[in-house]
Amino acid sequence: MTQSEALQSLLEAVAQGQVSPEAALGKLRHFAFEPVQDFAKIDHHRSLRTGFPEVIWGPGKTVDQIVHIMQALRDRTPVVMATRIEPDKARQLRAALPELMYYDMARICALQPLTLTPHHPGAIGIVTAGTADLPVAEEAAVTAELSGFRVLRLWDVGVAGIHRLLHHRDVLDQADVLIVVAGMEGALPSVVAGLGNGPVVAVPTSIGYGSSFGGLAPLLTMLNSCAAGIGVVNIDNGFGAAMLAGQILRTAARLCDRQTSERDRTP
């Protein structure tokens, strides 16, 4: 049950006399945010504001801290996700939370339903220049899938062999938003933006030789692209790319619903 659904259910129960106002007040005590011991304050209202629940940043947190935060979140949202979790820490987390799923390539841990079914309209296409870009791309892909979006994957189609990309034009055409992940010189997002008919979220990776400066070279290439309709996130930020793509699709769906509603009200 989502945060908005939980709030609506609680208000309906109060209106029907099934829950007293005093009991409801107790339930709402931590509805906005909830302290977790002395190290965290969980933002339960984030899903109401943005449509996506709070996600746990793994680095810098102990296993015990992540476990406590996940346990506090699990009753408020259908999916609890932690990013940048290395395999050793994932094993320790699973010892405390046996039902935890671990996506090793994406380095994401999640408490989730057994079956993930897309519930947002539209599809997010994720494209990589090379195989070495896969960890960042999978972070984006798994984040999008856990957030309820359909994902189309297309790996290793960089500009060094552009015919590989052209052979898969159908993926570009099917996607409503494209996330393009590239290191080295970072040229692929410009090419994809010139071929596709939707927004492109470019993700520079830290893959490359010394003169790529840990991803700075592809970042600057993407920022200076002459192709229109490209947004650029930070180096190796697959998670942020998925969130931006998801917000684009949610906004499009909201506008469509608004137009339908206005059309229905027109005499």
ChimeraX attribute file (.defattr): number of C-alpha atoms within 10 A of each C-alpha:
attribute: neighborCount
match mode: 1-to-1
recipient: residues
	/A:1	12
	/A:2	17
	/A:3	21
	/A:4	16
	/A:5	12
	/A:6	14
	/A:7	17
	/A:8	12
	/A:9	13
	/A:10	17
	/A:11	16
	/A:12	13
	/A:13	15
	/A:14	16
	/A:15	12
	/A:16	10
	/A:17	10
	/A:18	11
	/A:19	15
	/A:20	13
	/A:21	14
	/A:22	10
	/A:23	10
	/A:24	15
	/A:25	12
	/A:26	11
	/A:27	12
	/A:28	13
	/A:29	10
	/A:30	15
	/A:31	17
	/A:32	13
	/A:33	15
	/A:34	16
	/A:35	13
	/A:36	14
	/A:37	10
	/A:38	6
	/A:39	9
	/A:40	14
	/A:41	14
	/A:42	21
	/A:43	17
	/A:44	20
	/A:45	18
	/A:46	16
	/A:47	16
	/A:48	15
	/A:49	10
	/A:50	12
	/A:51	16
	/A:52	19
	/A:53	24
	/A:54	19
	/A:55	20
	/A:56	21
	/A:57	14
	/A:58	20
	/A:59	13
	/A:60	7
	/A:61	13
	/A:62	11
	/A:63	17
	/A:64	12
	/A:65	15
	/A:66	18
	/A:67	17
	/A:68	13
	/A:69	22
	/A:70	21
	/A:71	14
	/A:72	17
	/A:73	23
	/A:74	14
	/A:75	13
	/A:76	19
	/A:77	20
	/A:78	16
	/A:79	23
	/A:80	24
	/A:81	24
	/A:82	22
	/A:83	19
	/A:84	18
	/A:85	23
	/A:86	17
	/A:87	16
	/A:88	8
	/A:89	16
	/A:90	22
	/A:91	16
	/A:92	14
	/A:93	22
	/A:94	16
	/A:95	11
	/A:96	12
	/A:97	15
	/A:98	11
	/A:99	14
	/A:100	17
	/A:101	18
	/A:102	21
	/A:103	16
	/A:104	16
	/A:105	15
	/A:106	23
	/A:107	20
	/A:108	25
	/A:109	26
	/A:110	21
	/A:111	22
	/A:112	17
	/A:113	12
	/A:114	8
	/A:115	6
	/A:116	14
	/A:117	13
	/A:118	16
	/A:119	11
	/A:120	14
	/A:121	15
	/A:122	20
	/A:123	20
	/A:124	27
	/A:125	23
	/A:126	26
	/A:127	29
	/A:128	26
	/A:129	26
	/A:130	18
	/A:131	13
	/A:132	17
	/A:133	22
	/A:134	22
	/A:135	17
	/A:136	25
	/A:137	32
	/A:138	22
	/A:139	25
	/A:140	27
	/A:141	28
	/A:142	23
	/A:143	27
	/A:144	24
	/A:145	17
	/A:146	20
	/A:147	24
	/A:148	18
	/A:149	24
	/A:150	20
	/A:151	21
	/A:152	16
	/A:153	15
	/A:154	18
	/A:155	19
	/A:156	19
	/A:157	21
	/A:158	23
	/A:159	18
	/A:160	12
	/A:161	11
	/A:162	13
	/A:163	11
	/A:164	15
	/A:165	24
	/A:166	14
	/A:167	10
	/A:168	12
	/A:169	13
	/A:170	10
	/A:171	20
	/A:172	24
	/A:173	15
	/A:174	16
	/A:175	22
	/A:176	20
	/A:177	26
	/A:178	31
	/A:179	30
	/A:180	30
	/A:181	33
	/A:182	37
	/A:183	29
	/A:184	24
	/A:185	22
	/A:186	30
	/A:187	23
	/A:188	27
	/A:189	32
	/A:190	22
	/A:191	17
	/A:192	24
	/A:193	23
	/A:194	15
	/A:195	15
	/A:196	19
	/A:197	16
	/A:198	17
	/A:199	19
	/A:200	27
	/A:201	25
	/A:202	32
	/A:203	33
	/A:204	34
	/A:205	30
	/A:206	22
	/A:207	21
	/A:208	19
	/A:209	12
	/A:210	9
	/A:211	11
	/A:212	18
	/A:213	13
	/A:214	19
	/A:215	25
	/A:216	21
	/A:217	19
	/A:218	29
	/A:219	27
	/A:220	14
	/A:221	18
	/A:222	26
	/A:223	16
	/A:224	11
	/A:225	16
	/A:226	13
	/A:227	15
	/A:228	11
	/A:229	15
	/A:230	22
	/A:231	17
	/A:232	21
	/A:233	18
	/A:234	15
	/A:235	21
	/A:236	25
	/A:237	19
	/A:238	30
	/A:239	24
	/A:240	18
	/A:241	31
	/A:242	27
	/A:243	17
	/A:244	18
	/A:245	25
	/A:246	25
	/A:247	15
	/A:248	16
	/A:249	20
	/A:250	17
	/A:251	12
	/A:252	14
	/A:253	15
	/A:254	12
	/A:255	12
	/A:256	12
	/A:257	12
	/A:258	12
	/A:259	12
	/A:260	11
	/A:261	11
	/A:262	10
	/A:263	10
	/A:264	9
	/A:265	8
	/A:266	6
	/A:267	4
